[in-house]
Amino acid sequence: MCPKVNNLCLHYGPLIGHLHGEEFHDFPSPEALTGPGVESHLRRLGFGYRAKYIAQTALTVAKEREKGWLESLCNSTLDSKDPDEKPLPAEGREGYRKAHAALLQLQGVGPKVADCVCLMGLGWGEAVPVDTHVWQIAQRDYKFGKGKHKSLTKATYDAVGDHFRTLWGKEAGWAHSVLFAADLKTFSDRLSTKIDVDVTEVLIKQEDGTVIEAENISKRKYALENVKEQFEEEKDTAILLETTRNQRVKRRKKT
């Protein structure tokens, strides 16, 4: 996906500047993607079936929506803190629900893509993008649902999102992202850490009739248990292993 975004910026975004002879471009506006031949050009750039959706969505936003429409869907309370704020409803805040519904009106935008935009672009932290992979995580780690499901229905999609929002509130989307990343093979291998505890052994010496017993040196290690096997709902996966074999230094004369 990164090469595609880079191509989109390079061919349609305004020039920011040059660094070491390389051009850097900003992300294009919807208006920049409304010219003739955009769809066919995007296909040549490797966007495949997405080319049609991008071109049509750009036309819709640029021609059929008021200026600033997308920005109006942003979370305006992102940096504010209200001491009297009510608990988050399982379905999320009203602003999030409105933004999600508005995005679904665009060509090629389904529930997951709408939630991705809400979470990563509009500042709605409770947006939980759910696909079959996330559904499997919900079943495995949270004992959510029963039986094997090969596809997601709208009811299942909403239920998983509501469940995660009940657990993590306004940060449910980012918590979900951590779980998603941890479940990828690239990261799961790193999260399986062999747990070893090192303790310095102490030798007791006898010198000139005196017994010397030196204190043991304890060491601490932090280890992450394998998330797949050890994760239990809201429990932290970081376990502090500590050895506390300390003995005082003693000197006693041999009788």
LUMTORSE-906305 format. One record per atom (N, C-alpha, C, CB): residue in three letters; y, x, z. Coordinates in pm, whole numbers, padded with zeros to 5 digits, always signed. Atoms other than C-alpha are relative to their C-alpha. Last residue first. Glycine has a CB too. Layout:
REM LUMTORSE-906305
ALAYXZ;...
***
This chain:
REM LUMTORSE-906305
THR+00033-00021-00142;THR-02173+03457+06810;THR-00131+00074+00013;THR-00007-00134+00076;LYS+00143+00012-00021;LYS-02036+03490+06458;LYS-00031+00035+00146;LYS-00079+00093-00097;LYS+00071-00124-00029;LYS-01665+03439+06456;LYS-00146-00029+00027;LYS+00062+00071+00119;ARG+00062+00003-00132;ARG-01522+03134+06291;ARG-00083+00125+00019;ARG-00087-00128+00018;ARG+00046-00132-00041;ARG-01278+03114+06008;ARG-00060-00013+00139;ARG+00117+00105-00002;LYS+00038-00022-00139;LYS-01222+02791+05834;LYS-00039+00146+00022;LYS-00116-00093+00040;VAL+00043-00137-00019;VAL-01040+02701+05519;VAL-00025+00022+00149;VAL+00107+00101-00055;ARG-00095-00093-00060;ARG-01025+02328+05497;ARG-00060+00141+00010;ARG+00044-00049+00138;GLN+00040-00044-00134;GLN-01243+02141+05260;GLN+00101+00100+00051;GLN-00143+00062-00001;ASN-00085-00102-00060;ASN-01143+01939+04958;ASN-00052+00032+00140;ASN+00148-00047+00006;ARG+00082-00080-00090;ARG-01394+01754+04746;ARG+00084+00114+00055;ARG-00126+00053-00071;THR-00078-00034-00119;THR-01166+01494+04602;THR-00084+00076+00101;THR+00059-00126+00064;THR+00091-00055-00101;THR-01280+01438+04252;THR+00082+00051+00116;THR-00089+00113-00059;GLU-00056-00096-00093;GLU-01076+01209+04037;GLU-00108+00048+00097;GLU+00118-00060+00077;LEU+00113-00057-00072;LEU-01156+01014+03727;LEU+00051+00111+00090;LEU-00109+00053-00098;LEU-00031-00127-00064;LEU-00872+00797+03613;LEU-00120+00045+00081;LEU+00125-00011+00089;ILE+00063-00014-00131;ILE-00984+00531+03374;ILE+00030+00137+00056;ILE-00154-00023-00009;ALA-00017-00137-00050;ALA-00772+00419+03079;ALA-00055+00009+00142;ALA+00149+00043-00004;THR+00113-00083+00040;THR-00918+00105+02925;THR+00013+00144+00046;THR-00015-00003-00149;ASP-00044-00122+00066;ASP-00686-00120+03121;ASP-00121+00084-00036;ASP+00099+00080+00089;LYS+00020-00123-00075;LYS-00834-00458+03202;LYS+00046+00120-00082;LYS-00146+00017+00040;GLU-00127-00061-00033;GLU-00680-00764+03036;GLU-00013+00129+00081;GLU+00084-00097+00075;GLU-00121+00078-00001;GLU-00987-00883+02848;GLU+00122+00081+00040;GLU-00015-00116+00091;GLU+00020+00127-00065;GLU-01275-00647+02917;GLU+00135-00068+00018;GLU-00072+00017+00136;PHE-00120+00082-00014;PHE-01292-00349+02685;PHE-00032-00135+00061;PHE+00067-00019-00137;GLN-00049+00012-00135;GLN-01591-00127+02765;GLN+00118-00095+00017;GLN+00039+00132+00048;GLU+00103+00029-00098;GLU-01815-00131+02460;GLU+00057-00036+00136;GLU-00092+00116+00013;LYS+00096+00100+00047;LYS-01578-00154+02167;LYS-00096-00042+00110;LYS-00077+00053-00119;VAL-00057+00133-00007;VAL-01297+00023+02352;VAL-00101-00107-00038;VAL+00121-00010-00089;ASN+00011+00060+00132;ASN-01505+00334+02412;ASN+00046-00145+00008;ASN-00144+00010-00054;GLU+00131+00052+00031;GLU-01382+00463+02744;GLU+00003-00059-00140;GLU-00045-00106+00104;LEU-00002+00134+00057;LEU-01065+00666+02747;LEU-00143-00041-00031;LEU+00088-00005-00127;ALA+00091+00023+00112;ALA-01069+00964+02980;ALA+00013-00144-00046;ALA-00147+00030+00038;TYR-00016+00135+00050;TYR-00821+01118+03216;TYR-00094-00018-00119;TYR+00148-00028-00039;LYS+00006+00018+00145;LYS-00933+01424+03406;LYS+00024-00147-00031;LYS-00136+00048-00057;ARG-00009+00137+00047;ARG-00853+01549+03751;ARG-00009-00003-00152;ARG+00131-00065+00048;LYS-00072+00015+00125;LYS-00965+01871+03911;LYS-00001-00147-00041;LYS-00062+00089-00111;SER+00031+00122+00076;SER-01069+01953+04266;SER+00086-00006-00125;SER+00023-00126+00088;ILE-00114+00037+00083;ILE-01072+02305+04402;ILE-00037-00123-00082;ILE+00045+00118-00092;ASN+00036+00033+00138;ASN-01314+02351+04688;ASN+00125-00042-00076;ASN-00108-00111-00004;GLU-00005+00140+00042;GLU-01171+02509+05001;GLU-00042-00015-00146;GLU+00141-00058+00020;ALA-00123+00032+00072;ALA-01292+02850+05112;ALA-00003-00144-00049;ALA+00021+00097-00118;GLU+00030+00119+00082;GLU-01558+02893+05378;GLU+00130-00043-00068;GLU-00060-00118+00087;ILE-00120+00053+00066;ILE-01543+03241+05526;ILE-00042-00116-00091;ILE+00074+00112-00082;VAL+00037+00093+00107;VAL-01808+03336+05780;VAL+00128-00059-00058;VAL-00095-00113+00052;THR-00087+00116+00014;THR-01713+03643+05982;THR-00045-00084-00119;THR+00148+00044-00017;GLY+00027+00100-00102;GLY-01966+03894+06108;GLY+00086-00123-00008;GLY+00016+00061+00133;ASP-00029-00053-00134;ASP-01817+04180+05913;ASP-00017-00106+00108;ASP+00140+00056+00006;GLU-00055-00134-00003;GLU-01818+03981+05592;GLU+00033+00039+00144;GLU+00126+00009-00090;GLN+00005-00053-00135;GLN-02029+03677+05523;GLN+00048+00143-00004;GLN-00143-00010+00061;LYS+00026-00142-00020;LYS-01943+03490+05208;LYS-00005+00034+00149;LYS+00107+00084-00071;ILE-00025-00032-00140;ILE-01967+03124+05120;ILE-00042+00144+00024;ILE-00076-00097+00097;LEU+00099-00088-00061;LEU-01937+03066+04748;LEU+00041+00031+00143;LEU-00017+00131-00082;VAL-00049-00095-00099;VAL-01740+02769+04621;VAL-00115+00080+00058;VAL+00077-00072+00111;GLU+00097-00028-00106;GLU-01806+02570+04304;GLU+00053+00111+00090;GLU-00137+00039-00060;THR+00020-00142-00023;THR-01505+02452+04107;THR-00097+00020+00117;THR+00134+00071+00028;VAL-00026-00033-00139;VAL-01548+02090+04010;VAL-00031+00147+00020;VAL-00084-00090+00097;ASP+00020-00139-00037;ASP-01521+01976+03651;ASP+00036+00021+00147;ASP+00084+00093-00090;VAL-00080-00032-00117;VAL-01568+01610+03571;VAL-00033+00142+00041;VAL-00026-00099+00116;ASP+00052-00110-00080;ASP-01685+01526+03224;ASP+00094+00022+00117;ASP-00015+00130-00084;ILE-00062-00012-00131;ILE-01638+01200+03037;ILE-00068+00110+00079;ILE-00006-00133+00076;LYS+00101-00038-00097;LYS-01715+01218+02669;LYS+00068+00028+00132;LYS-00080+00124-00049;THR-00019-00131-00061;THR-01439+01039+02487;THR-00110+00027+00100;THR+00137+00010+00067;SER+00125-00026-00069;SER-01500+00755+02247;SER+00006+00141+00055;SER-00124-00020-00095;LEU-00003+00068-00129;LEU-01146+00650+02159;LEU-00130+00012+00076;LEU+00032-00145-00020;ARG-00084-00076-00092;ARG-01117+00909+01882;ARG-00002-00062+00141;ARG+00143+00007-00052;ASP+00068-00127-00030;ASP-01412+00761+01695;ASP+00079+00081+00101;ASP-00021+00081-00128;SER+00104+00027-00099;SER-01253+00417+01725;SER-00076+00126+00038;SER-00096-00105-00053;PHE-00050-00009-00136;PHE-00939+00544+01553;PHE-00109-00018+00105;PHE+00109-00101+00022;THR-00081-00121-00015;THR-01065+00627+01205;THR+00045+00020+00144;THR+00122-00006-00091;LYS+00089-00114-00023;LYS-01336+00363+01235;LYS+00079+00128+00026;LYS-00093+00019-00119;LEU+00026-00072+00125;LEU-01080+00087+01274;LEU-00081+00126+00030;LEU+00133+00037-00070;ASP+00130+00040+00053;ASP-01122-00114+01594;ASP-00032+00068-00132;ASP-00005-00150-00017;ALA+00106-00064-00079;ALA-00842+00068+01772;ALA-00138-00031-00055;ALA+00009-00044+00145;ALA+00006-00142+00034;ALA-00601-00030+01493;ALA-00115+00070+00073;ALA+00132+00069+00035;PHE+00041-00014+00140;PHE-00679-00401+01526;PHE-00016+00147-00037;PHE+00103-00068-00093;LEU+00143+00031+00008;LEU-00665-00392+01905;LEU-00052+00021-00142;LEU-00026-00145+00044;VAL+00070-00109-00067;VAL-00327-00218+01897;VAL-00150-00022-00008;VAL+00045+00011+00148;SER-00003-00115+00090;SER-00198-00465+01638;SER-00072+00120+00060;SER+00143+00037-00034;HIS+00101+00021+00104;HIS-00309-00760+01853;HIS-00008+00120-00093;HIS+00031-00128-00080;ALA+00128-00024-00068;ALA-00103-00622+02141;ALA-00115-00016-00099;ALA-00018-00097+00119;TRP+00015-00145-00011;TRP+00190-00601+01899;TRP-00128+00036+00075;TRP+00121+00062+00071;GLY+00020-00059+00132;GLY+00151-00965+01796;GLY-00020+00150+00006;GLY+00117-00030-00088;ALA+00137+00023+00047;ALA+00099-01089+02151;ALA-00027+00067-00134;ALA-00027-00149-00012;GLU+00045-00125+00062;GLU+00422-00929+02277;GLU-00141-00013-00059;GLU+00002+00113+00104;LYS-00087-00036+00112;LYS+00598-01260+02349;LYS-00039+00131-00068;LYS+00142+00009+00047;GLY-00135+00053+00012;GLY+00311-01386+02563;GLY+00074+00049-00123;GLY+00077+00036+00120;TRP-00102-00106+00006;TRP+00013-01156+02608;TRP+00142-00049-00023;TRP-00036+00095-00107;LEU+00031-00124-00072;LEU-00283-01372+02713;LEU+00121+00092+00011;LEU-00114+00073-00069;THR+00021+00036-00140;THR-00157-01718+02615;THR-00027+00125+00084;THR-00118-00099+00013;ARG-00133+00023-00059;ARG-00019-01570+02295;ARG-00011-00041+00146;ARG+00076-00107-00079;PHE-00064-00130-00022;PHE-00364-01428+02215;PHE+00138-00016+00063;PHE+00011+00077-00131;HIS+00073-00068-00107;HIS-00526-01769+02264;HIS+00064+00135+00032;HIS-00148+00020-00040;ASP-00037+00063-00128;ASP-00262-01947+02057;ASP-00066+00070+00117;ASP-00037-00148-00001;GLY-00138-00038-00031;GLY-00313-01700+01771;GLY+00046-00057+00133;GLY+00093-00048-00110;VAL+00002-00142-00035;VAL-00691-01747+01783;VAL+00140+00046+00038;VAL-00056+00086-00117;ALA+00061-00015-00132;ALA-00657-02127+01793;ALA-00002+00145+00046;ALA-00142-00055-00002;ASP-00096+00039-00104;ASP-00410-02137+01505;ASP-00056+00023+00139;ASP+00039-00147-00017;TYR-00114-00092+00004;TYR-00641-01941+01276;TYR+00097-00031+00113;TYR+00071-00009-00136;THR+00045-00125-00063;THR-00945-02144+01383;THR+00114+00100+00006;THR-00119+00059-00077;ALA+00019+00027-00143;ALA-00768-02472+01306;ALA-00042+00126+00075;ALA-00104-00111+00020;LYS-00133+00006-00062;LYS-00641-02338+00974;LYS-00013-00021+00150;LYS+00084-00113-00063;THR-00066+00126+00030;THR-00996-02238+00881;THR+00138+00001+00065;THR-00085-00122+00049;LEU-00093+00056-00097;LEU-01114-01880+00877;LEU+00055-00133-00050;LEU+00115+00099+00028;SER-00136+00021+00049;SER-01423-01771+00687;SER+00085-00063+00109;SER+00000-00087-00127;LYS-00024-00089+00113;LYS-01768-01628+00754;LYS+00141-00013-00055;LYS-00100-00028-00110;HIS-00092+00062+00095;HIS-01795-01777+01099;HIS+00031+00099-00111;HIS+00130-00046+00071;LYS-00049-00095+00100;LYS-02093-01692+01318;LYS+00086-00075-00102;LYS-00118+00073-00070;GLY+00063-00002+00131;GLY-02152-01898+01630;GLY+00063+00102-00093;GLY+00006-00135-00062;LYS+00145-00013-00001;LYS-01922-01964+01921;LYS-00053+00001-00143;LYS-00065-00114+00080;GLY+00076+00072+00100;GLY-01553-01928+01982;GLY-00149+00025+00012;GLY+00046+00039-00136;PHE-00070+00113+00058;PHE-01371-01659+02178;PHE-00085-00066-00106;PHE+00135+00044-00058;LYS+00098+00109-00005;LYS-01580-01433+02399;LYS+00062-00129-00055;LYS-00049-00022+00145;TYR-00054+00106-00083;TYR-01269-01218+02435;TYR-00090-00121+00009;TYR+00133-00041-00051;ASP-00065-00053-00120;ASP-01393-00883+02307;ASP+00048-00108+00096;ASP+00115+00085-00040;ARG+00072-00107-00068;ARG-01651-00991+02051;ARG+00062+00037+00135;ARG-00006+00121-00088;GLN+00133+00042-00043;GLN-01520-01327+01938;GLN-00066+00105+00088;GLN-00088-00028-00121;ALA-00018+00108-00097;ALA-01154-01229+01929;ALA-00134-00049+00052;ALA+00078-00115-00063;ILE-00044-00062-00125;ILE-01244-00901+01758;ILE+00015-00105+00109;ILE+00134+00075-00020;GLN+00117-00066-00058;GLN-01442-01091+01494;GLN+00035+00069+00132;GLN-00057+00103-00098;TRP+00086+00106-00053;TRP-01144-01317+01431;TRP-00124+00059+00065;TRP-00039-00097-00112;VAL-00057+00036-00130;VAL-00924-01010+01395;VAL-00083-00111+00065;VAL+00148-00045-00015;HIS+00023-00114-00089;HIS-01153-00887+01117;HIS+00052-00030+00140;HIS+00068+00127-00057;THR+00138+00006-00049;THR-01166-01230+00952;THR-00030+00115+00097;THR-00098+00004-00117;ASP+00093+00001+00113;ASP-00787-01237+00933;ASP-00142+00000+00057;ASP+00024+00124-00095;VAL+00144+00012-00023;VAL-00523-01328+01188;VAL-00075+00002-00132;VAL-00032-00131+00078;PRO+00068+00010+00129;PRO-00160-01216+01188;PRO-00152+00003+00020;PRO+00044+00116-00095;VAL+00130-00067+00000;VAL-00033-01288+01542;VAL-00066-00018-00137;VAL-00092-00056+00113;ALA+00072+00028+00124;ALA+00338-01371+01567;ALA-00129+00082-00005;ALA+00089+00031-00124;GLU+00119+00081-00028;GLU+00441-01348+01933;GLU-00079-00036-00125;GLU+00041-00127+00071;GLY+00111-00077-00056;GLY+00672-01054+01871;GLY-00124-00080+00027;GLY+00043+00063+00124;TRP+00072+00098-00083;TRP+00904-01249+01641;TRP-00128+00065+00052;TRP-00033-00130-00080;GLY-00015-00021-00144;GLY+01136-00972+01522;GLY-00068-00100+00090;GLY+00140+00002+00033;LEU-00096+00095-00056;LEU+01192-01082+01163;LEU+00012+00008+00152;LEU-00038-00139-00040;GLY-00129+00005+00067;GLY+01033-00796+00972;GLY+00105-00085+00067;GLY-00018-00048-00136;MET-00049-00134+00035;MET+00722-00674+01152;MET+00137+00000-00066;MET-00098+00066-00092;LEU+00019-00104-00101;LEU+00619-00987+01342;LEU+00075+00128-00035;LEU-00148+00030+00016;CYS-00062+00041-00126;CYS+00758-01268+01128;CYS-00006+00111+00104;CYS-00069-00126+00055;VAL-00145-00007+00019;VAL+00671-01086+00805;VAL+00072-00037+00129;VAL+00044-00094-00115;CYS-00035-00142+00014;CYS+00313-01024+00921;CYS+00151+00017-00014;CYS-00073+00063-00121;ASP-00002-00058-00135;ASP+00292-01385+01041;ASP+00033+00149-00004;ASP-00134-00022+00069;ALA-00117+00054-00070;ALA+00392-01514+00698;ALA+00011+00058+00141;ALA-00006-00153+00006;VAL-00116-00073+00053;VAL+00138-01281+00536;VAL+00127-00048+00070;VAL+00012-00019-00153;LYS+00003-00138-00048;LYS-00133-01422+00766;LYS+00121+00079-00048;LYS-00128+00069-00046;PRO-00026-00015-00144;PRO-00041-01787+00718;PRO+00005+00144+00047;PRO-00104-00074+00077;GLY+00088+00079-00085;GLY-00021-01767+00337;GLY+00032+00025+00146;GLY-00146+00031-00029;VAL-00008-00030-00143;VAL+00258-01645+00109;VAL-00088-00097+00077;VAL+00147-00008+00050;GLY+00094-00104-00040;GLY+00172-01638-00263;GLY+00002+00036+00147;GLY+00026+00120-00077;GLN+00117-00021+00085;GLN+00481-01830-00374;GLN-00085+00115+00053;GLN+00042+00028-00144;LEU-00016-00098+00108;LEU+00719-01907-00088;LEU-00132+00022-00074;LEU+00052+00132+00056;GLN-00046+00069+00121;GLN+00700-02230+00114;GLN+00013+00094-00119;GLN+00133-00068+00026;LEU+00116+00057+00069;LEU+00488-02057+00379;LEU+00039-00074-00128;LEU-00073-00095+00094;LEU+00061-00104+00084;LEU+00792-01848+00471;LEU-00119-00054-00079;LEU-00044+00118+00086;ALA-00088-00025+00115;ALA+00976-02157+00596;ALA-00061+00103-00095;ALA+00137+00049+00048;ALA+00011+00112+00093;ALA+00684-02264+00818;ALA+00086+00023-00125;ALA+00043-00131+00069;HIS+00133-00004+00060;HIS+00666-01921+00981;HIS-00016-00110-00104;HIS-00109-00014+00108;ALA+00002-00113+00094;ALA+01040-01912+01042;ALA-00133+00006-00074;ALA+00027+00133+00073;LYS-00082+00036+00115;LYS+01034-02259+01197;LYS-00001+00110-00106;LYS+00144-00028+00044;ARG+00073+00102+00076;ARG+00742-02170+01424;ARG+00078-00042-00125;ARG-00028-00123+00088;TYR+00114-00062+00070;TYR+00910-01848+01533;TYR-00071-00102-00087;TYR-00099+00062+00102;GLY-00054-00082+00109;GLY+01235-02026+01613;GLY-00110+00068-00080;GLY+00094+00105+00056;GLU-00038+00088+00111;GLU+01050-02291+01814;GLU+00051+00080-00119;GLU+00106-00100+00045;ARG-00132+00061-00009;ARG+00884-02032+02034;ARG+00034-00081-00125;ARG+00106+00106+00023;GLY-00116-00084+00028;GLY+00511-01968+02022;GLY+00131-00076+00010;GLY-00012+00061-00136;GLU-00027-00001+00144;GLU+00209-02199+01988;GLU+00122+00085-00037;GLU+00021-00142-00048;ALA+00112-00063+00071;ALA+00082-02115+02336;ALA+00026+00010-00149;ALA-00128-00077+00026;PRO+00105+00096+00037;PRO+00424-02196+02479;PRO-00110+00070-00078;PRO+00060-00116-00083;LEU+00020+00018+00144;LEU+00607-01894+02626;LEU-00108-00105-00026;LEU-00038+00133-00067;PRO+00121-00066+00052;PRO+00701-01938+02990;PRO-00019-00033-00148;PRO-00125-00044+00081;LYS+00123+00073-00029;LYS+01061-02053+03041;LYS-00121+00076-00056;LYS+00006-00143-00059;GLU+00079+00032+00118;GLU+01350-01810+03046;GLU-00132-00066+00039;GLU-00027+00126-00082;ASP+00049+00137-00015;ASP+01561-01831+03360;ASP-00087-00043-00118;ASP+00118-00097+00016;PRO+00078+00009-00125;PRO+01611-01454+03388;PRO-00060-00138+00021;PRO+00086+00035+00118;ASP-00043+00119-00073;ASP+01713-01447+03018;ASP-00085-00014+00126;ASP-00012-00127-00089;LYS+00092+00035-00107;LYS+01687-01105+02857;LYS+00058-00117+00079;LYS-00027+00122+00093;SER-00057+00065-00117;SER+01847-01029+02522;SER-00108-00036+00101;SER+00077-00126-00041;ASP-00038-00098-00101;ASP+01734-00769+02269;ASP+00056-00063+00127;ASP+00102+00095-00057;LEU+00093-00112-00008;LEU+01536-00993+02032;LEU+00032+00094+00114;LEU-00001+00076-00130;THR+00004-00035-00143;THR+01733-01311+02103;THR-00087+00123+00024;THR-00053-00118+00083;SER-00135-00039-00044;SER+01841-01364+01740;SER+00004+00042+00146;SER+00096-00114-00021;ASN-00008+00029-00143;ASN+01481-01363+01615;ASN+00134+00051+00052;ASN-00119+00066+00078;CYS+00026-00106-00098;CYS+01527-01354+01240;CYS+00011-00051+00143;CYS+00099+00115-00021;LEU+00129+00024-00064;LEU+01498-01663+01018;LEU-00032+00102+00108;LEU-00110+00001-00105;SER-00015+00112-00094;SER+01868-01659+00932;SER-00130-00032+00073;SER+00049-00124-00073;GLU-00053-00051-00126;GLU+01819-01313+00779;GLU+00013-00111+00105;GLU+00136+00065-00023;LEU+00106-00075-00067;LEU+01595-01468+00513;LEU+00047+00052+00135;LEU-00048+00116-00088;TRP+00107+00090-00047;TRP+01855-01729+00422;TRP-00107+00075+00078;TRP-00064-00074-00117;GLY+00026-00024-00141;GLY+02144-01482+00405;GLY-00111-00086+00058;GLY+00124-00022+00078;LYS-00015-00142-00031;LYS+02267-01624+00076;LYS-00017+00020+00151;LYS+00139+00054-00048;GLU-00137-00042-00029;GLU+02136-01977+00037;GLU+00003+00149+00034;GLU+00059-00083+00115;ARG-00033-00002-00143;ARG+01795-02019-00119;ARG+00144+00047+00018;ARG-00098+00092+00078;GLU+00017+00133-00059;GLU+01709-02129-00473;GLU+00029-00005+00150;GLU-00139-00047-00024;LYS-00061+00110+00075;LYS+01828-01840-00691;LYS-00002-00135+00074;LYS-00069-00015-00131;ALA-00130-00034+00058;ALA+01771-01517-00496;ALA+00071-00121-00060;ALA-00017+00105-00106;VAL-00094-00040-00105;VAL+01492-01636-00264;VAL+00140+00023-00056;VAL-00049+00127+00071;THR-00022+00111-00093;THR+01308-01827-00535;THR+00105+00034+00104;THR-00131-00039+00068;LEU-00081+00102+00068;LEU+01351-01557-00798;LEU+00033-00115+00093;LEU-00074-00052-00124;ALA-00135-00055+00012;ALA+01224-01289-00558;ALA+00094-00100-00068;ALA-00003+00133-00080;THR-00063+00012-00132;THR+00925-01509-00471;THR+00142+00054-00003;THR-00082+00074+00106;GLN-00035+00140-00023;GLN+00839-01548-00840;GLN+00069-00020+00135;GLN-00125-00087-00007;ALA-00103+00043+00094;ALA+00854-01175-00912;ALA+00045-00143+00027;ALA-00051+00013-00144;ILE-00125-00070-00033;ILE+00664-01075-00598;ILE+00113-00049-00089;ILE-00018+00152-00015;TYR-00055+00055-00124;TYR+00395-01340-00647;TYR+00134+00064+00035;TYR-00098+00020+00114;LYS-00049+00136+00024;LYS+00337-01246-01010;LYS+00066-00057+00124;LYS-00115-00090-00044;ALA-00118-00008+00086;ALA+00311-00874-00934;ALA+00062-00138-00023;ALA-00036+00064-00134;ARG-00120+00013-00083;ARG+00074-00934-00641;ARG+00127-00002-00086;ARG+00007+00113+00102;TYR-00033+00143-00015;TYR-00213-00999-00885;TYR+00127-00021+00082;TYR-00117-00073+00067;GLY+00104+00098+00026;GLY-00212-00631-00982;GLY+00047-00143+00015;GLY-00116+00023+00091;PHE-00007+00106-00099;PHE+00059-00420-00817;PHE-00103-00110-00023;PHE+00137-00060+00000;GLY+00119+00011-00082;GLY-00038-00105-01007;GLY+00000-00110+00103;GLY-00022+00126+00068;LEU-00015-00088-00116;LEU+00292+00009-01156;LEU-00117-00013+00098;LEU+00130-00030+00072;ARG+00021-00137+00048;ARG+00192-00144-01489;ARG+00011+00101+00114;ARG+00102+00034-00110;ARG+00143-00014+00030;ARG+00155-00476-01311;ARG-00031+00142-00048;ARG-00044-00103-00107;LEU+00069-00019-00128;LEU+00501-00434-01163;LEU-00151+00014-00021;LEU+00029-00118+00094;HIS-00025-00138-00043;HIS+00640-00385-01514;HIS-00072+00029+00132;HIS+00152+00024+00017;SER+00084-00089+00081;SER+00474-00706-01634;SER+00019+00147+00041;SER+00033-00017-00150;GLU+00142+00021-00032;GLU+00624-00903-01345;GLU-00090+00096-00078;GLU-00041-00144-00031;VAL+00033-00060-00129;VAL+00971-00752-01380;VAL-00150-00012+00029;VAL+00080-00068+00113;GLY+00103-00102+00009;GLY+00993-00823-01754;GLY-00040+00064+00131;GLY+00044+00105-00091;PRO+00111+00027+00092;PRO+01323-01005-01737;PRO-00100+00115+00000;PRO+00053-00024-00143;GLY-00025-00026+00142;GLY+01535-00943-01426;GLY-00121-00031-00087;GLY+00040+00144-00019;THR-00005+00126+00076;THR+01481-01114-01090;THR+00022+00022-00150;THR+00111-00087+00054;LEU+00133+00027+00056;LEU+01364-00815-00886;LEU-00004-00128-00083;LEU-00101-00009+00112;ALA+00038-00112+00087;ALA+01706-00667-00809;ALA-00134-00023-00068;ALA-00007+00128+00081;GLU-00072+00009+00126;GLU+01822-01004-00677;GLU-00042+00109-00098;GLU+00150+00007+00024;PRO+00067+00098+00087;PRO+01550-00999-00410;PRO+00066-00008-00138;PRO+00001-00138+00066;SER-00035+00137-00038;SER+01705-00677-00273;SER-00077-00097-00089;SER+00154-00024-00011;PRO-00081+00084+00089;PRO+01528-00347-00329;PRO+00030-00137+00059;PRO-00071-00017-00133;PHE+00082+00113+00044;PHE+01413-00117-00047;PHE+00086-00094-00084;PHE-00062-00076+00123;ASP+00014+00105-00101;ASP+01626+00198-00037;ASP-00091-00111-00054;ASP+00139-00057+00040;HIS-00060+00130+00027;HIS+01569+00489-00273;HIS-00025-00096+00115;HIS-00054-00058-00131;PHE+00043+00096-00101;PHE+01504+00860-00220;PHE+00079-00129-00021;PHE+00021+00056+00144;GLU-00083+00119-00020;GLU+01517+01105-00509;GLU-00059-00090+00109;GLU+00013-00078-00132;GLU+00072+00127+00011;GLU+01352+01446-00477;GLU+00093-00117+00030;GLU-00122-00003+00095;GLY+00019+00039+00139;GLY+01533+01773-00553;GLY-00073-00132-00020;GLY-00074+00106-00070;HIS+00086-00099+00065;HIS+01489+01912-00204;HIS-00035-00042-00143;HIS-00128+00021+00081;LEU+00041-00099-00098;LEU+01642+01592-00065;LEU-00101+00092-00066;LEU-00060-00067+00128;HIS+00102-00096+00042;HIS+01838+01356-00287;HIS-00030+00096+00114;HIS+00046+00078-00125;GLY-00041-00138+00016;GLY+02032+01043-00201;GLY-00116+00087-00043;GLY+00059+00053+00130;ILE-00058-00043-00127;ILE+02016+00675-00112;ILE+00054+00142-00013;ILE-00104-00008+00113;LEU+00017-00140-00036;LEU+01960+00539-00463;LEU+00070+00030+00132;LEU+00054+00092-00112;PRO-00118-00086+00020;PRO+01944+00162-00481;PRO-00025+00141+00050;PRO+00122-00060+00072;GLY-00090-00014-00115;GLY+01596+00005-00502;GLY+00118+00091-00029;GLY-00076+00052+00118;TYR-00090+00114-00015;TYR+01426-00118-00819;TYR+00100+00013+00115;TYR-00080-00124+00019;HIS-00037+00064+00126;HIS+01219+00165-00970;HIS+00105-00110+00016;HIS-00122-00057-00066;LEU-00042-00098+00101;LEU+01190+00406-00677;LEU+00055-00068-00125;LEU-00116+00090-00038;CYS-00132-00055-00036;CYS+01180+00134-00412;CYS+00054+00091-00110;CYS-00010+00077+00132;LEU-00095+00112+00002;LEU+00895-00055-00580;LEU+00141+00049+00030;LEU-00042-00108+00103;ASN-00030+00030+00140;ASN+00711+00269-00650;ASN+00103-00111-00012;ASN-00127-00039-00074;ASN-00081-00110+00052;ASN+00736+00371-00285;ASN+00040-00023-00145;ASN-00075+00133+00013;VAL-00134+00019-00055;VAL+00610+00029-00178;VAL+00094+00110-00050;VAL-00003-00001+00154;LYS-00059+00116+00069;LYS+00313+00064-00411;LYS+00143-00023+00048;LYS-00085-00126+00024;PRO-00043-00040+00135;PRO+00237+00417-00287;PRO+00065-00114-00077;PRO-00119+00052-00079;CYS-00118-00087-00005;CYS+00243+00285+00073;CYS+00044+00047-00138;CYS-00027+00120+00088;MET-00121+00082+00000;MET+00000+00000+00000;MET+00127+00086+00000;MET+00000-00093+00120;
***
